[in-house]
């Protein structure tokens, strides 16, 4: 239905330090063996891993462990509070074909006194030296609360004003019901805009294929909708 659209669909999994060190499968989080199996079945499909490292251990070591378990990962979404840029530079040097996404959570805003302009400037520092390929803003910090449209617009506009030309996107409370006129304006203004949805596409803890398809269809329609008058 949408084969002619210039978009990519990424399907993947969450992982954390416990994933890499023998923890059994947990809600939303696989075991190390399951993670490896996901990577092996990638084939022509891009494999994405949303990775949350533990701050108590070396980030470089954890990223190496992850790539050892899942060497075919196409996209690594790094959920860390302002990781060291030299660590990311070494990662990009060793795995140049893996796209690195900087996940900017509410904790990142809090670390910079909740100053959106400071967050934009910090992201620009990563972009300037080429250590990340895109940026994702989680404006709900995994709580499932809906994104505030005004805050999303301000954040993304400041990112552009800071000279960041990387692809960027939004996460936070996204669902099949989220594409009202206000959010569609956001999608249109910053198109192409990446969107991440998980919590509200699940049924009994598992991704619901019908909800996932509906979400993709509505996201694509929103990105191609006529501009709204304001």
C-alpha positions in Angstrom: 0.0 0.0 0.0 2.8 2.4 0.8 5.6 0.8 -1.2 6.3 4.1 -3.0 6.9 6.1 0.2 10.5 7.1 1.2 10.2 5.6 4.7 11.8 2.7 6.5 10.2 0.4 9.1 12.5 -0.8 11.8 11.6 -3.7 14.0 13.7 -4.7 16.9 14.0 -5.2 20.6 15.0 -3.6 23.8 18.2 -4.8 25.7 20.2 -3.8 28.7 23.3 -4.9 30.6 21.4 -7.8 32.2 20.5 -9.0 28.8 24.2 -9.5 28.0 24.9 -11.3 31.3 22.5 -14.2 31.5 19.3 -12.7 32.6 16.2 -14.6 31.6 13.6 -13.0 29.4 11.7 -10.2 31.2 8.8 -8.0 30.0 10.0 -6.2 26.8 13.6 -7.5 27.5 15.1 -10.6 25.9 17.7 -13.0 27.1 21.1 -13.0 25.5 20.2 -16.0 23.5 17.0 -14.5 22.3 18.8 -11.3 21.3 21.3 -13.4 19.2 18.4 -15.3 17.6 16.7 -12.0 16.6 19.9 -10.9 14.9 20.4 -14.2 13.1 16.9 -14.0 11.6 17.4 -10.4 10.3 18.0 -11.4 6.7 16.9 -8.5 4.5 15.2 -6.8 7.5 17.1 -4.1 9.4 17.7 -5.1 13.0 17.3 -2.4 15.6 18.3 -2.6 19.2 17.3 -0.1 21.9 20.1 -0.5 24.4 20.1 0.9 28.0 23.5 0.5 29.5 24.1 0.5 33.3 26.0 3.6 34.5 28.0 1.5 36.9 30.1 -0.1 34.1 32.1 1.0 31.2 29.9 2.1 28.3 32.6 1.0 25.8 32.7 -2.5 27.3 28.9 -2.8 27.2 28.6 -1.7 23.6 31.3 -4.2 22.7 29.4 -6.9 24.5 26.2 -6.0 22.7 27.9 -6.1 19.3 29.4 -9.4 20.1 25.9 -10.8 20.8 24.3 -9.1 17.9 26.9 -8.3 15.2 24.4 -7.7 12.5 22.5 -4.9 14.2 21.8 -2.2 11.7 20.6 0.5 14.1 21.8 0.9 17.7 19.5 3.2 19.7 21.6 4.3 22.7 19.6 5.2 25.8 22.2 6.9 28.0 22.5 10.3 29.6 25.0 12.2 27.4 27.5 9.4 26.7 31.1 10.4 26.2 31.7 11.5 22.7 35.1 9.8 22.4 33.5 6.5 23.3 31.0 7.0 20.5 33.7 8.0 18.1 35.6 4.7 18.8 32.4 2.8 18.3 31.8 4.4 15.0 35.3 3.6 13.9 34.9 0.0 14.8 31.4 -0.5 13.5 30.9 2.1 10.7 28.0 0.3 9.2 25.9 0.4 12.3 23.8 3.6 12.5 24.0 5.1 16.0 20.9 6.9 17.3 21.2 9.2 20.4 18.2 8.7 22.6 17.5 11.9 24.5 15.3 11.2 27.5 13.7 13.3 30.2 16.8 12.5 32.3 19.0 14.3 29.7 16.8 17.4 30.1 17.0 17.2 33.8 20.8 16.9 33.7 20.9 20.3 31.9 18.4 21.9 34.3 15.5 21.2 31.9 16.8 23.9 29.5 15.7 22.9 26.0 18.2 25.4 24.4 21.1 23.7 26.3 19.9 20.3 25.2 19.8 21.5 21.6 23.4 22.8 21.9 24.6 19.6 23.5 23.1 17.5 20.7 24.8 19.9 18.2 28.2 19.0 19.8 27.6 15.3 19.0 26.4 16.2 15.5 29.4 18.4 14.8 31.9 15.7 15.2 29.8 13.0 13.5 29.5 10.5 16.2 25.7 9.9 15.9 23.6 9.4 12.8 20.3 10.6 14.2 18.6 11.8 17.4 15.4 10.6 19.1 13.6 12.6 21.7 11.6 10.7 24.3 9.5 13.5 25.8 7.6 11.1 28.1 10.6 9.1 29.4 9.0 5.8 28.8 5.9 6.6 30.9 3.4 6.3 28.0 2.2 9.8 28.6 1.3 11.6 25.3 3.8 14.1 23.8 3.1 17.7 24.4 2.9 19.2 20.9 4.1 22.6 21.8 7.1 21.2 23.6 7.9 18.9 20.7 7.8 21.8 18.2 10.0 24.0 20.4 12.5 21.2 20.9 12.8 20.4 17.2 12.9 24.0 16.1 15.8 24.8 18.6 17.6 21.7 17.2 17.4 23.2 13.7 18.5 26.6 14.9 21.5 25.0 16.6 22.5 23.8 13.1 21.8 20.1 13.6 21.1 18.6 10.2 20.7 15.0 11.4 17.5 13.1 11.0 15.5 13.3 14.3 12.3 11.9 15.8 9.9 11.7 18.7 8.8 9.0 21.1 6.3 9.2 24.0 2.8 7.9 24.3 2.4 7.3 20.5 -0.5 5.2 19.5 -3.0 4.7 16.7 -5.2 7.3 18.2 -2.5 10.0 18.5 -2.7 11.4 15.0 -5.1 14.3 15.6 -4.8 17.6 13.9 -2.3 19.0 16.4 0.2 16.1 16.2 -0.2 15.9 12.4 1.0 19.5 12.2 4.1 18.5 14.1 4.7 15.5 11.7 4.2 17.7 8.7 6.5 20.5 9.8 9.4 18.2 10.5 8.8 15.6 7.8 10.6 13.2 7.5 10.2 12.6 11.2 11.0 9.3 12.9 8.4 8.0 15.3 8.8 5.3 17.9 5.9 3.5 19.4 5.8 0.5 21.7 3.7 0.5 24.9 0.4 1.4 23.2 0.9 -1.1 20.4 1.0 -4.1 22.7 -1.7 -6.5 23.9 -0.9 -8.7 26.9 2.7 -7.6 26.7 3.2 -8.5 23.1 3.2 -6.4 19.9 -0.3 -6.5 18.3 0.2 -6.8 14.6 -3.1 -5.1 13.8 -2.3 -2.1 16.0 1.2 -1.9 14.5 -0.1 -1.8 11.0 -2.7 0.8 11.8 0.0 2.9 13.5 2.3 2.7 10.4 -0.6 3.6 8.1 -1.7 6.6 10.1 1.8 7.8 10.5 2.4 7.7 6.7 -0.9 9.4 6.1 -0.1 12.1 8.6 3.3 12.8 6.9 1.6 13.3 3.5 -1.5 15.2 4.7 -2.2 18.7 3.3 -0.8 21.5 5.4 -3.1 22.9 8.0 -4.1 26.6 8.2 -3.1 28.2 11.5 
